[in-house]
Amino acid sequence: MPRSCTLCEHPKREEIDRALVGETSNLSVSSVFGVSESAVRRHKANHLPATLAKAHGAGEAARGDDLLADVRDLQGRTLTILKGAEEAKEHRTALSAIREARSNLELLARLLGELNDRPQINLVVSPEWLQLRAVIVGALEPHPEALGAVVGALEAAEDG
C-alpha cells in the first residue's frame, strides 16, 4: 500500500503550500515545518498542482485561488523589479529578475496544469514495442486473415 503524503496530512498544510508558491526554498520549508526536503519536493511536484486543479471545486476554491493570486502577485512584483533594473541599466539585477520571472511563469503553468514534465514515450520507435510487435506478427503468421487485420490495425494506430 503506498504511503500517504506527509505534507498533505500536515496540520500546517496551508502554510506549507503558501510557502511553496512563494519565494521559500524547499530546504527552508523542510526545516521550518520539520519535514524532509524530499517530501517537500514530492508534494510540490505531485500534489500542489492537484490541489490547485481541485481548487475550482467547492471546498478548496478560495484556497486555490489565493495560491494562484499569490504567484501572480509575485510575478507582478518581479516584473516591476525587472523594469526598474532595466531603466537603471543594472544588468545583473535585470538578469536575476528575468530568471525569477521565468521561474514564476513555469510555476504558474504547472499550477494551472499547462506544463507536464512527465517523460513522454514514442511507442512507435520504442525497442520494447518493436520487439513486441514482431512477436505478435510472428505468432499470427499461421493465421493470414488475422495477421492482415492486426497488421492493418497496428499500422493505422501508428500513423495516427
N, C-alpha and C positions, 0 to 999 in steps of 0.2 A: 504494500500500500504506500503510495507516495506521501512524502512529508508535506505538511501544510506550511505555507509561507509564514515565517515568524513575524515579518513586518505587517502582513495583512491582519494578523491577530494581536498585534502590539496595542496596548492601551493608548498610546500616543500616535496612532497611525496617521491621523490627520496632520499633525505637526511634522511627521516624517515626510509625508507626501508634499507638503508645502516646502519643506527644506530641499527636497529633490528637484522641484521645478524652479527653485531659486538659484542662488549662487553657491550654495553649500556643497562641498565635495562629498563624495561617497565616504571617504575616510572620516571626515568631520561628523557626518550623520551617524556613522557606526560608533564613534567614540561618545558622542553626546547622548545617544539613546541606548547604548550598551548592547549593540548587536554587531554581528560580524560584517566586515566590508563585503564579503561575497554575498551575504544575504541581502544587503542593500543593493548591490549590483543586479542580482536576480530579480528582486522586487521591482526595481526601476525599469528593467528591460521587459519583464513578463506581466507585471500586474498593474503598474501605473497607467499604461495605455488602456488596459481593460477597464480600469476604474473610470477613466475619462470617457470611454465609449459608452459605458453604462450610465454615465452622468446625465444623459438626456432622459433617463428613466425617472421614476418618481422619487425615490429616497435620496439619490446622490446628485440630483440635478444641480443644486446650489453649490455643492462642494466641487463638482467637476467644472462648473462654470467659473468658480472662483480660481481654481488652479489654472485654467486657460487664461483668465484675465490677468493673473499674476505673471504668467510667461509673456503675454502680450505687453504688459506694462514694462517688464524687464527689457523687452525688445525695443520699446519706445525710448526708454532711458539710454540704452546702448546706442541707438541711432543719434540721439541728442549729443552724446559724448563724441561720437564719430564726426558729426558735423562740426562741433567746436574744435576738435583736433585738426580737422582738415583746414578750417579757417585760420587757425593759428600755425599752420604748417608744422605741426607736431606729428611727424610721420610715424614714429614708433608707437605713439598713443593711438593714432588712426589705425595702424595695422592691428593692434590689440583689440580695438573696438570692432574691426571687421571680423576678426576671429570669433569674438563673442557674439556678434550679430549672426554669423553663420551657425554657430552652436545653438543659439536661440531658435533660429528657423528650423534646424534639424529636430530640436526637441518638440517644437510646435507640430511639425509634420508627423513625428512619432505619436504624439498625444492624440492627434486627430486621425490616426490610422492611415495616413497618406504615405508613410515610408515604411517599407518592410525590409529588414536587414537579414531575414532568414535566407539561408542558401537556396538557390534555385538549381534544379537539376534538369538538364536537357536529356530527357529519357531516350530520345531517338538515337543519340550518339553515345549513350552510356554503355561501357563494355558489358556490364551485367545484363542490360536489356538485349544487346546484340546476341549474347550467348543464349539467353532465354528464348529469344525469337528463333534462333537456329534450332534449339531443342524442340520447340513447338512445331516448326515446319518439318523437321526430321521425323517427328512422331506421326505427323499426318500424311507423309508420303505414300503409305499404303492405301490411303483414302483420298483419291484425287479430287473428288467433289468437295469434301470437307476442307482439303488443303486449299483449293481455289477460293472458297468462301472466306476462310480465315486470313489468307494472304491478302485478299481484296480488302477485307475489313481493317487489317493492320496497316496497309498502305494508305487507306483513306484516313485513318486516325493519325498517321504520321504526317500526312500532308496538311492536316489542318483542323 
